């Protein structure tokens, strides 16, 4: 688990049984451009289950204009967990409403999602019963994300219906 609060104090909690060794990567992005304003890498070692480490962001976030992306990578460089922090009410965000999000269905139930700009709360929906491996996620500009759809056992053959009813939405679509 990784999260940040109002005073830019953040914490990482190890919910695994093994020690977590790697790096915390913090990236502060502009909502409008998706460009990085500030980056930070913090080496981390958290021993065993339930241990917590705190860190403070040394950058003052500009209200309404920035988002904080936080990732933890293990020693091998694999993503362990990611999260983002917003320091304003979502209705007040200055999002890029012109960002284009597209998707491509690969294989049977794999979806490749990409965007040309920063988009928040990307949602995939379909009429087919099942769950997506990730949903309500963010995509920074020129990023691609591979999402798996895991159909319910009774829907394993509904590939055609999945393809026909897959929808993608994001917060920027609903700006006035």
Backbone bond lengths (Angstrom), bond angles and torsions (degrees), N, CA, C in turn:
res aa  C-N    CA-C-N  psi(-1)  N-CA   C-N-CA  omega(-1)  CA-C   N-CA-C  phi
1 X - - - 1.458 - - 1.524 107.70 -
2 X 1.329 115.28 138.53 1.461 120.28 176.32 1.526 107.74 -141.36
3 X 1.331 116.75 134.27 1.460 120.59 -178.52 1.528 110.11 -156.87
4 X 1.340 115.29 159.89 1.466 121.96 177.89 1.522 109.21 -130.35
5 X 1.347 115.83 150.21 1.455 121.15 -179.57 1.515 112.47 -112.37
6 X 1.326 115.61 -171.22 1.466 122.50 -174.54 1.520 114.66 -61.64
7 X 1.306 118.61 -33.56 1.463 120.70 -177.69 1.528 111.32 -90.49
8 X 1.342 116.43 16.99 1.465 123.69 -179.53 1.519 111.83 65.55
9 X 1.333 115.77 19.73 1.454 120.99 173.25 1.522 107.24 -87.22
10 X 1.320 116.80 127.87 1.452 122.29 -176.74 1.523 109.79 -120.80
11 X 1.326 116.20 161.26 1.452 119.75 175.57 1.517 110.66 -142.91
12 X 1.315 114.19 155.53 1.459 122.93 174.07 1.516 106.05 -125.60
13 X 1.336 116.40 128.74 1.458 121.07 177.65 1.515 108.52 -117.43
14 X 1.315 116.34 131.34 1.459 121.79 179.25 1.523 108.52 -88.28
15 X 1.337 115.91 111.83 1.458 120.86 176.69 1.525 111.81 -97.38
16 X 1.330 116.63 1.49 1.462 120.66 178.50 1.512 111.44 -91.48
17 X 1.313 115.62 166.59 1.463 119.58 -179.29 1.528 112.16 -82.76
18 X 1.326 117.25 -23.79 1.466 121.29 -179.54 1.523 111.04 -95.64
19 X 1.310 115.50 160.62 1.466 120.46 175.03 1.527 109.42 -64.08
20 X 1.302 115.51 145.96 1.462 121.73 177.10 1.519 107.98 -106.20
21 X 1.316 115.41 117.44 1.459 121.53 178.66 1.525 108.11 -123.41
22 X 1.328 115.13 131.76 1.455 118.82 -179.82 1.508 111.22 167.55
23 X 1.339 115.20 -140.24 1.461 121.22 -177.87 1.515 111.13 -136.79
24 X 1.323 114.69 143.76 1.458 121.52 167.87 1.522 105.72 -94.62
25 X 1.309 117.06 124.83 1.463 121.63 176.53 1.523 108.06 -109.48
26 X 1.320 115.86 123.01 1.462 122.19 179.44 1.521 107.01 -115.17
27 X 1.327 115.60 130.60 1.455 120.66 178.59 1.526 108.11 -134.07
28 X 1.315 117.57 124.77 1.460 122.58 177.68 1.522 107.18 -101.15
29 X 1.347 115.62 121.82 1.467 121.39 -175.95 1.518 111.04 -116.30
30 X 1.313 116.30 149.82 1.459 122.94 172.25 1.526 108.50 -77.52
31 X 1.346 117.55 133.19 1.464 120.48 176.28 1.522 111.23 -60.69
32 X 1.324 115.61 -42.47 1.463 120.32 -173.04 1.519 113.13 -70.66
33 X 1.316 117.41 -42.76 1.462 119.73 -173.91 1.513 113.39 -106.81
34 X 1.324 117.57 -20.34 1.459 120.89 -175.92 1.522 112.51 77.15
35 X 1.327 116.89 1.25 1.470 120.91 -178.28 1.514 111.33 -76.58
36 X 1.331 114.90 146.87 1.450 121.12 178.59 1.528 109.92 -73.67
37 X 1.318 116.06 130.29 1.456 122.65 179.05 1.527 109.73 -101.33
38 X 1.324 114.67 -31.38 1.456 120.54 -175.59 1.524 108.79 -156.75
39 X 1.323 117.91 138.77 1.467 122.69 176.79 1.512 109.60 -133.32
40 X 1.315 115.17 150.27 1.450 121.43 -178.65 1.527 108.27 -150.51
41 X 1.328 116.70 139.22 1.461 121.66 174.02 1.524 107.99 -124.23
42 X 1.325 115.31 126.59 1.464 121.37 -178.05 1.526 108.80 -120.58
43 X 1.340 118.24 118.59 1.465 119.37 174.94 1.530 109.46 -65.98
44 X 1.334 115.94 144.13 1.461 118.77 -176.37 1.522 111.50 -142.28
45 X 1.323 115.37 141.78 1.462 123.21 170.63 1.520 105.99 -135.54
46 X 1.325 116.12 117.87 1.462 121.20 178.06 1.521 107.33 -123.23
47 X 1.299 115.44 113.50 1.459 120.55 -178.91 1.519 110.70 -74.50
48 X 1.311 116.87 135.36 1.465 126.03 167.76 1.513 120.68 41.11
49 X 1.308 113.30 177.06 1.459 124.63 -174.25 1.522 113.03 -58.88
50 X 1.337 115.71 132.75 1.449 122.21 173.06 1.519 116.24 83.99
51 X 1.331 117.91 -6.51 1.467 120.55 -179.67 1.527 109.59 -73.47
52 X 1.341 115.76 144.93 1.459 121.64 -176.58 1.527 109.45 -127.43
53 X 1.322 116.20 137.84 1.468 122.71 173.42 1.526 107.86 -122.79
54 X 1.328 116.12 138.47 1.464 121.89 178.97 1.524 110.21 -108.49
55 X 1.324 116.11 150.25 1.458 122.01 171.87 1.528 108.30 -150.51
56 X 1.296 116.67 155.69 1.461 121.49 -179.28 1.527 108.96 -115.78
57 X 1.315 115.06 138.23 1.461 119.83 175.79 1.521 108.73 -74.89
58 X 1.332 118.36 125.25 1.463 120.56 -177.67 1.524 113.63 -86.28
59 X 1.323 117.42 15.84 1.463 121.59 -177.67 1.521 108.55 -120.71
60 X 1.309 117.82 132.63 1.453 120.75 178.15 1.522 108.59 -82.77
61 X 1.307 115.98 119.42 1.459 121.46 -176.68 1.526 109.29 -76.20
62 X 1.321 115.41 132.90 1.464 120.41 177.40 1.522 107.55 -82.16
63 X 1.314 115.52 116.77 1.448 120.90 -177.86 1.530 110.63 -52.64
64 X 1.304 116.37 135.05 1.464 126.65 176.24 1.523 114.94 76.16
65 X 1.315 119.76 -10.46 1.451 119.03 -172.83 1.521 115.63 -115.68
66 X 1.330 118.44 -5.95 1.452 119.51 -174.12 1.520 112.28 -138.01
67 X 1.304 115.17 153.62 1.454 123.20 175.83 1.523 107.52 -127.33
68 X 1.315 116.70 142.85 1.456 121.53 179.83 1.525 108.48 -105.96
69 X 1.330 116.04 117.64 1.465 121.53 175.31 1.519 108.09 -97.92
70 X 1.323 116.47 132.55 1.455 120.81 -178.29 1.519 108.34 -129.31
71 X 1.321 116.04 126.19 1.472 121.56 178.96 1.515 109.24 -130.93
72 X 1.319 115.55 148.59 1.457 120.71 170.50 1.518 107.38 -118.09
73 X 1.332 114.87 127.73 1.461 122.10 176.18 1.519 108.05 -114.32
74 X 1.334 115.97 139.58 1.461 118.55 177.83 1.526 110.15 -77.24
75 X 1.332 116.50 -178.81 1.470 121.25 -176.85 1.523 112.56 -58.95
76 X 1.331 117.23 -29.03 1.464 121.09 179.56 1.528 112.23 -82.99
77 X 1.339 116.48 -4.69 1.458 120.33 178.74 1.519 114.28 93.14
78 X 1.338 117.88 2.52 1.464 120.57 -179.78 1.523 110.66 -79.77
79 X 1.337 115.49 140.77 1.460 121.52 178.03 1.521 109.19 -68.08
80 X 1.337 116.84 125.20 1.457 122.65 179.31 1.526 109.90 -98.08
81 X 1.329 116.55 -45.51 1.464 121.64 -179.41 1.527 108.61 -156.10
82 X 1.322 115.95 150.95 1.456 119.71 173.28 1.515 109.76 -142.24
83 X 1.311 115.31 157.55 1.454 121.55 -179.76 1.526 107.14 -159.21
84 X 1.314 116.29 169.00 1.455 119.43 173.93 1.513 109.17 -138.49
85 X 1.313 115.95 154.24 1.462 122.06 -179.16 1.520 109.08 -125.70
86 X 1.321 114.59 138.19 1.460 122.54 178.51 1.518 107.01 -125.14
87 X 1.319 116.87 133.50 1.452 120.54 -176.43 1.522 112.31 -109.85
88 X 1.321 117.07 42.40 1.458 122.05 173.58 1.521 108.24 -158.83
89 X 1.320 116.75 167.28 1.458 120.74 176.19 1.524 108.86 -67.04
90 X 1.327 118.08 135.67 1.472 119.91 -178.99 1.528 114.00 -53.73
91 X 1.334 117.63 -34.41 1.471 119.62 -178.92 1.527 112.52 -67.75
92 X 1.341 117.23 -16.74 1.464 121.12 -178.83 1.530 113.28 -98.29
93 X 1.311 117.05 -0.87 1.463 120.05 -176.25 1.523 111.74 -66.38
94 X 1.303 115.36 142.57 1.466 121.91 175.96 1.517 107.86 -96.11
95 X 1.324 116.45 77.27 1.464 121.11 -176.58 1.518 111.01 -84.94
96 X 1.313 114.96 157.34 1.459 121.59 176.65 1.524 108.06 -82.13
97 X 1.333 116.74 101.36 1.464 119.30 -177.88 1.528 112.42 -78.59
98 X 1.317 117.76 -6.61 1.461 120.85 179.36 1.527 113.60 -94.47
99 X 1.323 116.71 -1.86 1.476 119.31 -179.85 1.530 109.41 -64.00
100 X 1.307 115.37 136.41 1.462 121.87 179.99 1.529 108.88 -102.73
101 X 1.322 115.30 127.39 1.453 121.77 177.79 1.520 107.19 -115.70
102 X 1.311 116.89 130.40 1.456 120.42 177.63 1.517 109.79 -132.72
103 X 1.318 114.45 159.96 1.450 118.83 178.21 1.521 110.02 -136.73
104 X 1.306 113.72 157.10 1.466 121.48 178.52 1.520 106.71 -137.35
105 X 1.313 116.54 130.85 1.460 119.99 178.92 1.526 108.29 -87.15
106 X 1.332 115.10 121.64 1.456 122.35 178.04 1.520 107.84 -106.89
107 X 1.298 117.86 148.85 1.466 120.74 179.78 1.521 109.82 47.48
108 X 1.305 118.02 -147.27 1.468 119.52 -176.96 1.528 112.81 -83.47
109 X 1.320 116.68 -55.88 1.457 119.98 -173.37 1.525 112.62 -126.55
110 X 1.321 118.56 30.91 1.459 122.55 174.89 1.522 108.90 -106.23
111 X 1.330 115.81 136.58 1.460 120.98 -178.71 1.526 108.42 -125.23
112 X 1.323 116.43 125.19 1.457 122.19 175.45 1.527 107.05 -97.30
113 X 1.342 116.37 119.27 1.465 122.14 -178.04 1.515 107.64 -111.78
114 X 1.338 116.50 135.95 1.461 120.20 177.71 1.523 110.14 -144.03
115 X 1.333 114.68 159.65 1.450 120.66 -178.56 1.522 109.74 -144.48
116 X 1.323 115.62 152.77 1.464 120.15 176.43 1.530 111.59 -94.78
117 X 1.337 117.45 2.23 1.458 121.79 178.94 1.518 110.27 -155.61
118 X 1.303 116.66 174.99 1.459 121.87 179.27 1.525 109.80 -71.07
119 X 1.324 116.74 125.47 1.461 121.90 176.94 1.522 109.26 -132.19
120 X 1.330 114.98 141.99 1.451 121.64 -178.92 1.516 111.58 -109.34
121 X 1.308 114.37 151.38 1.463 123.61 175.93 1.525 112.74 50.62
122 X 1.313 114.62 56.80 1.459 120.95 175.39 1.529 107.48 -72.52
123 X 1.326 116.32 125.12 1.462 121.87 -177.77 1.521 110.16 -120.70
124 X 1.314 115.29 131.77 1.455 121.98 172.60 1.521 108.06 -107.04
125 X 1.329 117.12 135.33 1.465 121.29 177.72 1.511 109.50 -137.37
126 X 1.306 116.00 154.80 1.459 123.28 176.15 1.523 108.17 -154.58
127 X 1.297 116.33 160.93 1.461 121.02 178.10 1.535 111.38 -80.00
128 X 1.314 116.90 -16.47 1.466 122.21 -178.69 1.531 109.04 -74.13
129 X 1.334 116.42 135.34 1.462 120.81 178.16 1.517 110.83 -68.11
130 X 1.327 115.99 132.05 1.457 121.27 179.07 1.518 109.99 157.96
131 X 1.334 116.29 -172.54 1.461 121.26 -179.97 1.527 109.96 -132.85
132 X 1.328 115.80 152.35 1.456 121.89 174.03 1.518 108.61 -92.83
133 X 1.326 116.78 146.95 1.463 121.13 -179.59 1.527 111.43 -63.22
134 X 1.308 116.77 -25.49 1.461 122.15 177.08 1.520 107.23 -153.37
135 X 1.323 116.39 143.29 1.454 120.91 177.90 1.521 108.90 -153.17
136 X 1.316 117.13 161.68 1.466 123.06 -175.53 1.530 109.74 55.69
137 X 1.321 116.29 46.48 1.457 123.46 -177.37 1.522 110.31 -105.12
138 X 1.320 115.55 173.46 1.460 120.09 175.78 1.526 108.63 -111.46
139 X 1.308 114.70 154.45 1.460 121.16 173.10 1.522 106.51 -131.46
140 X 1.320 116.11 126.16 1.462 119.23 175.04 1.519 107.72 -85.38
141 X 1.301 116.74 162.69 1.463 121.63 -175.10 1.517 114.12 -51.93
142 X 1.302 115.47 138.83 1.467 123.89 177.54 1.526 112.72 58.01
143 X 1.316 116.92 31.46 1.458 122.59 177.09 1.520 108.90 -105.85
144 X 1.315 116.21 148.08 1.464 121.81 174.23 1.509 108.24 -119.14
145 X 1.330 116.11 142.99 1.459 121.26 -179.54 1.521 108.35 -134.02
146 X 1.325 115.90 129.12 1.459 121.24 178.00 1.520 108.72 -95.72
147 X 1.322 115.97 120.42 1.467 122.76 -178.12 1.522 108.42 -115.08
148 X 1.315 115.77 134.60 1.470 121.46 177.07 1.522 108.17 -99.07
149 X 1.326 116.33 139.50 1.453 121.11 170.19 1.517 106.57 -104.84
150 X 1.326 116.79 126.74 1.455 121.51 179.16 1.521 107.02 -107.20
151 X 1.340 116.50 102.22 1.467 119.39 -177.56 1.529 111.10 -73.02
152 X 1.338 115.49 152.81 1.461 120.46 172.60 1.529 107.86 -62.03
153 X 1.323 116.64 154.11 1.472 120.69 -177.08 1.524 112.13 -54.57
154 X 1.317 117.03 -33.62 1.466 120.78 -179.08 1.524 112.89 -76.89
155 X 1.332 117.77 -6.54 1.469 122.03 -175.23 1.530 113.05 -117.64
156 X 1.312 118.91 13.86 1.464 122.10 -174.93 1.535 113.40 -58.55
157 X 1.320 117.58 -23.28 1.466 120.24 -177.43 1.528 112.99 -103.00
158 X 1.314 117.27 7.60 1.463 121.26 -176.95 1.523 113.13 -86.85
159 X 1.319 116.99 40.71 1.464 121.47 -177.63 1.529 110.98 -63.24
160 X 1.324 116.74 -43.53 1.467 120.58 -179.04 1.534 110.73 -62.78
161 X 1.333 117.12 -44.70 1.459 120.80 178.75 1.529 110.81 -64.75
162 X 1.331 117.06 -38.59 1.461 121.27 176.64 1.526 110.01 -59.38
163 X 1.329 117.12 -48.39 1.466 121.46 -179.43 1.530 111.84 -61.64
164 X 1.325 116.63 -38.22 1.466 121.05 -176.42 1.528 113.53 -76.00
165 X 1.333 117.56 -26.17 1.465 119.32 -172.93 1.533 114.19 -113.12
166 X 1.319 117.69 1.87 1.467 119.90 179.55 1.523 109.88 -65.61
167 X 1.330 115.96 128.52 1.466 122.36 178.10 1.510 109.02 -126.50
168 X 1.332 115.30 153.65 1.461 121.12 175.52 1.517 108.30 -131.60
169 X 1.319 115.78 135.73 1.462 122.24 178.58 1.518 108.23 -137.17
170 X 1.313 116.41 160.93 1.468 121.17 173.41 1.528 108.20 -153.59
171 X 1.334 115.75 163.49 1.462 121.79 -174.16 1.526 113.19 -56.79
172 X 1.322 117.76 -36.66 1.462 121.30 -177.98 1.514 113.99 -62.57
173 X 1.335 117.29 -20.78 1.462 120.65 -179.39 1.528 112.20 -69.73
174 X 1.328 116.60 -18.25 1.450 120.53 -172.27 1.526 113.40 -109.06
175 X 1.319 115.69 16.67 1.468 119.87 177.11 1.518 109.84 -79.68
176 X 1.313 114.62 143.80 1.479 118.77 178.25 1.492 111.23 -82.11
